[in-house]
Amino acid sequence: MTSAPAEPAAASLSKSELQAQIVPGLQAHLPPDAVLWTAEDTVPYECDGLTAYRERPLAVVLPETEAQVQAVLKACHARGIPVVARGAGTGLSGGAMPHALGVTLSLARFNRILKIDPLARTATVQCGVRNLAISEAAAPHGLYYAPDPSSQIACTIGGNVAENSGGVHCLKYGLTLHNVLRVRGFTAAGEPVEFGSEALDAAGLDLLAVLVGSEGMLAVATEVTVRLVPRPQLARCIMASFDDVRRAGDAVAAVIAAGIIPAGLEMMDKPMTAAVEDFVHAGYDLAAEAILLCESDGTPQEVQEEIGRMEAVLRACGATAITVSADEAERLRFWSGRKNAFPASGRISPDYMCMDSTIPRARLADILLAIQGMEKKYGLRCANVFHAGDGNLHPLILFDANDPDQLRRCELFGADILETSVAMGGTVTGEHGVGVEKLNSMCVQFSPEERAQMLGVKHAFDERGLLNPGKVIPTLQRCAEYGKMLVRGGRLAHPELPRF
Ligand SMILES: Cc1cc2nc3c(=O)[nH]c(=O)nc-3n(C[C@H](O)[C@H](O)[C@H](O)COP(=O)(O)OP(=O)(O)OC[C@H]3O[C@@H](n4cnc5c(N)ncnc54)[C@H](O)[C@@H]3O)c2cc1C
């Protein structure tokens, strides 16, 4: 796939020597305002949404054409310099955190919608187009792009592809993977590649499925074709209150077990509804220990029938109050609370770290109760919001990053949640990716053989390991180091976890 590479320069030169070498090499291919390298100019790029970890790159480039992207990749490849692709930087696992000896390749200027095809129900867009902008462009045709991360106002489709992002409607409509048909881009060596096709299926191995969720480690995407779906005639949302988290968790499992696939099925615990209500006044029941939001969409008849069935299940599971949105304004108000859960947490704590594990739906209450125990163990508060229908948790651990001890306790708390999720039959990430954040927990979920297979795939695409290195797949040495810290499944008091 790649030509024989020159020896990596990054191994032997200092940061300033590398910078002096690469900056003119990049300027030769890009307009003057598209290469940033001073501390002042690169500081805004030093982290993504996981702000506890920061790094400054050698340079940030902002290409506008595919030829420029290719030239940047070739220039870096020839010098053995790592490249980290960046969309909007809303990622929550440090995926777009720069490499200290690398170049950050921002795709922010790839922001054009190339084609909306209402007959084929597809949209072809550049990778820096915002998720919500696709639905806005498709709206005149009665269509929209279904995966809707809560960051959809800002995050890019390129970032969504790299993270296989989800959202509240993915339970019914699928994740990014299920809604992307074709991705075009470049390898680390700057060779053009295309995965998938606009047909229903593509011949050969399904490399599109390998690329989606690969966190910028296999290729840089420049253009994406997505599937559009018809906007439903009607949507209504139930808000159900519970006086006990176990009953709320069991109700989620019962709705799915009744053969219903809601358009969205979300859960928030009491600390989260309190934070959100104060911020957006969504009308949430503040007396409830947990609330569920259950949405139905379709024709008016379908919605009426499904809402009735869901209400019956929720009542049978012990809901203490049920409110069905009376109109579109009320439905949007219910969701505005859920969609603002992260910013609302930012108002009650200097920092928060958002975890993202999954568990089998039937264990929702168990994990919530386990997290309550961890709050005491690590001396930190945690507010919880779940894509409950998918069994995808988002515990937000509240802490102050300026206090090193709080940061360390927060990291341990997070690792405990992820590994408890694995012990309950779940995974360390649902939709936010591994990035740098979950590297240690990957050692717990995957065996050395499984990690070697992942490294083999990485090597097949990127022989020299230049695309987003040091992320997603932990090294053997790191896992050995991490393994020593576990004492019979418990943890040593406040150890320094292996860092990147
Ligand atoms: C308030 C808030 C709410 C959120 N809600 C959700 C949610 O509901 N569901 C969800 O899934 N996520 C959510 N996220 C996380 C985040 O928005 C998603 O992961 C999103 O897909 C990241 O897109 P981005 O453009 O910001 O990518 P970035 O953060 O810039 O990058 C993310 C990763 O993608 C890679 N990448 C970016 N562009 C490209 C490209 N063109 N080619 C190759 N690799 C690339 C980067 O190297 C990095 O590894 C939320 C984040 C915030 C801050």
Ligand as a Chemical Component Dictionary entry (heavy atoms), coordinates in Angstrom:
data_LIG
# 
_chem_comp.id                   LIG 
_chem_comp.type                 NON-POLYMER 
_chem_comp.pdbx_formal_charge   0 
_chem_comp.three_letter_code    LIG 
# 
loop_
_chem_comp_atom.comp_id 
_chem_comp_atom.atom_id 
_chem_comp_atom.alt_atom_id 
_chem_comp_atom.type_symbol 
_chem_comp_atom.charge 
_chem_comp_atom.model_Cartn_x 
_chem_comp_atom.model_Cartn_y 
_chem_comp_atom.model_Cartn_z 
_chem_comp_atom.pdbx_ordinal 
LIG C1  C1  C 0 -21.061 18.465 24.536 1  
LIG C2  C2  C 0 -20.647 17.227 23.789 2  
LIG C3  C3  C 0 -21.589 16.251 23.507 3  
LIG C4  C4  C 0 -21.229 15.094 22.812 4  
LIG N1  N1  N 0 -22.188 14.161 22.533 5  
LIG C5  C5  C 0 -21.856 13.066 21.837 6  
LIG C6  C6  C 0 -22.862 12.088 21.521 7  
LIG O1  O1  O 0 -24.028 12.224 21.870 8  
LIG N2  N2  N 0 -22.473 11.002 20.833 9  
LIG C7  C7  C 0 -21.167 10.823 20.420 10 
LIG O2  O2  O 0 -20.883 9.809  19.799 11 
LIG N3  N3  N 0 -20.213 11.726 20.706 12 
LIG C8  C8  C 0 -20.512 12.839 21.391 13 
LIG N4  N4  N 0 -19.543 13.763 21.689 14 
LIG C9  C9  C 0 -18.153 13.514 21.273 15 
LIG C10 C10 C 0 -17.722 14.147 19.931 16 
LIG O3  O3  O 0 -18.526 15.256 19.605 17 
LIG C11 C11 C 0 -17.717 13.124 18.797 18 
LIG O4  O4  O 0 -16.727 12.139 19.052 19 
LIG C12 C12 C 0 -17.478 13.731 17.410 20 
LIG O5  O5  O 0 -17.637 12.756 16.420 21 
LIG C13 C13 C 0 -16.092 14.344 17.249 22 
LIG O6  O6  O 0 -16.096 15.096 16.045 23 
LIG P1  P1  P 0 -15.027 16.250 15.807 24 
LIG O7  O7  O 0 -15.230 16.790 14.447 25 
LIG O8  O8  O 0 -15.065 17.239 16.893 26 
LIG O9  O9  O 0 -13.671 15.396 15.854 27 
LIG P2  P2  P 0 -12.329 15.690 16.641 28 
LIG O10 O10 O 0 -12.560 15.768 18.095 29 
LIG O11 O11 O 0 -11.607 16.811 16.000 30 
LIG O12 O12 O 0 -11.535 14.328 16.324 31 
LIG C14 C14 C 0 -11.986 13.103 16.835 32 
LIG C15 C15 C 0 -11.148 11.970 16.239 33 
LIG O13 O13 O 0 -11.390 11.887 14.854 34 
LIG C16 C16 C 0 -10.189 12.017 14.101 35 
LIG N5  N5  N 0 -10.551 12.760 12.892 36 
LIG C17 C17 C 0 -11.217 13.934 12.833 37 
LIG N6  N6  N 0 -11.427 14.268 11.554 38 
LIG C18 C18 C 0 -10.870 13.298 10.799 39 
LIG C19 C19 C 0 -10.750 13.076 9.404  40 
LIG N7  N7  N 0 -11.243 13.931 8.509  41 
LIG N8  N8  N 0 -10.107 11.961 8.977  42 
LIG C20 C20 C 0 -9.587  11.073 9.866  43 
LIG N9  N9  N 0 -9.670  11.234 11.194 44 
LIG C21 C21 C 0 -10.314 12.332 11.651 45 
LIG C22 C22 C 0 -9.215  12.718 15.035 46 
LIG O14 O14 O 0 -7.859  12.389 14.738 47 
LIG C23 C23 C 0 -9.639  12.172 16.384 48 
LIG O15 O15 O 0 -9.040  10.926 16.606 49 
LIG C24 C24 C 0 -19.870 14.914 22.399 50 
LIG C25 C25 C 0 -18.929 15.910 22.679 51 
LIG C26 C26 C 0 -19.300 17.044 23.373 52 
LIG C27 C27 C 0 -18.258 18.094 23.643 53 
# 
loop_
_chem_comp_bond.comp_id 
_chem_comp_bond.atom_id_1 
_chem_comp_bond.atom_id_2 
_chem_comp_bond.value_order 
_chem_comp_bond.pdbx_ordinal 
LIG C1  C2  SING 1  
LIG C2  C3  SING 2  
LIG C2  C26 DOUB 3  
LIG C3  C4  DOUB 4  
LIG C4  N1  SING 5  
LIG C4  C24 SING 6  
LIG N1  C5  DOUB 7  
LIG C5  C6  SING 8  
LIG C5  C8  SING 9  
LIG C6  O1  DOUB 10 
LIG C6  N2  SING 11 
LIG N2  C7  SING 12 
LIG C7  O2  DOUB 13 
LIG C7  N3  SING 14 
LIG N3  C8  DOUB 15 
LIG C8  N4  SING 16 
LIG N4  C9  SING 17 
LIG N4  C24 SING 18 
LIG C9  C10 SING 19 
LIG C10 O3  SING 20 
LIG C10 C11 SING 21 
LIG C11 O4  SING 22 
LIG C11 C12 SING 23 
LIG C12 O5  SING 24 
LIG C12 C13 SING 25 
LIG C13 O6  SING 26 
LIG O6  P1  SING 27 
LIG P1  O7  DOUB 28 
LIG P1  O8  SING 29 
LIG P1  O9  SING 30 
LIG O9  P2  SING 31 
LIG P2  O10 DOUB 32 
LIG P2  O11 SING 33 
LIG P2  O12 SING 34 
LIG O12 C14 SING 35 
LIG C14 C15 SING 36 
LIG C15 O13 SING 37 
LIG C15 C23 SING 38 
LIG O13 C16 SING 39 
LIG C16 N5  SING 40 
LIG C16 C22 SING 41 
LIG N5  C17 SING 42 
LIG N5  C21 SING 43 
LIG C17 N6  DOUB 44 
LIG N6  C18 SING 45 
LIG C18 C19 SING 46 
LIG C18 C21 DOUB 47 
LIG C19 N7  SING 48 
LIG C19 N8  DOUB 49 
LIG N8  C20 SING 50 
LIG C20 N9  DOUB 51 
LIG N9  C21 SING 52 
LIG C22 O14 SING 53 
LIG C22 C23 SING 54 
LIG C23 O15 SING 55 
LIG C24 C25 DOUB 56 
LIG C25 C26 SING 57 
LIG C26 C27 SING 58 
# 
